[in-house]
Amino acid sequence: MTPSTPTTNPATNPTTNPTTNPATNLATNPVTNTSTPAAVPFRRRPFVGGNWKMNLLAAEVVALAESIAAPSGGDGGAGGVDVVVFPPFPYLATVRPVLKPGVQLGGQDCSAEKQGAFTGQVGAAMLRDVGCASVLIGHSERRHGLGETDALLSRKIGQALDAGLVPVLCVGETLAERESGRAHGVIDAQLRGSLAGHAESALATLVVAYEPVWAIGTGRTATPDDAAEAHRTVRRTLKELYSARFSEQVRVIYGGSVNARNAAELLAREEIDGGLVGGASLVASDFAAIIAAASRRS
Ligand code: PEP
């Protein structure tokens, strides 16, 4: 559902999202939501994000936004997928009124500060005010391109949560880190650093995006096995930091050259709850194919 006002966040407001428990991200289907989470695959609601990065001008943004549809159930109904587009900041207000029902709006980043003399930054409350339901935190193009640290990202997560936004925390190793056998240690450390100071109870809506840096925008995709293994690392760390229950309810999505051809194989894995998509999200038919692959999980 497209947020209609700042106080009705579909991802967090139980009254607007009737079939997903916002405290757990789990479908409320009594058959699938059992007390033994690990035994029931695909019970987390799929999440597909389109990260438009610094691409497109107004007319193209509108045309692309108008072309995106969420599967039936996208308004929170059974069988739905959380479909979120992350346009450049100047076009958030342009995109919002043309989104189809069930397609949500997200910000590509937010400030670690609440408000004030921070020229060029965008506050989480502003994103919420303009209709965003979620925000990307720690995308690799900010971690590595702009030197954002885990400590900074932890503060950004705090701002996102205070504003009622779903934080989509991005983690992932570089090629050198993978080739030297440090991938899982890096993922673990990024999670611990970025989530430092945040209690399990505050993080009910958290989404983690595993995005190996070497796969972003390169056409090189992690194999489903490698991605699934990394997602298990994410859950292991979340379990150690918080609880088994929490680690099983958080959605962990994959990003890194997901496209219309490889999405089905990736999203067929139990561990992969959806995708964060860059390049392919700029092509309406490709993004639609990825959403369709995600909807087959639900
Ligand atoms: C991204 O922007 O998060 C991303 C994964 O980009 P791409 O799909 O182009 O690799």
Boltz pocket constraint, residues with backbone or C-beta under 6 A from the ligand:
constraints:
  - pocket:
      binder: B
      contacts: [[A, 51], [A, 53], [A, 211], [A, 215], [A, 216], [A, 217], [A, 218], [A, 219], [A, 255], [A, 256], [A, 257], [A, 258], [A, 276], [A, 277], [A, 278], [A, 279], [A, 280]]
      max_distance: 6.0
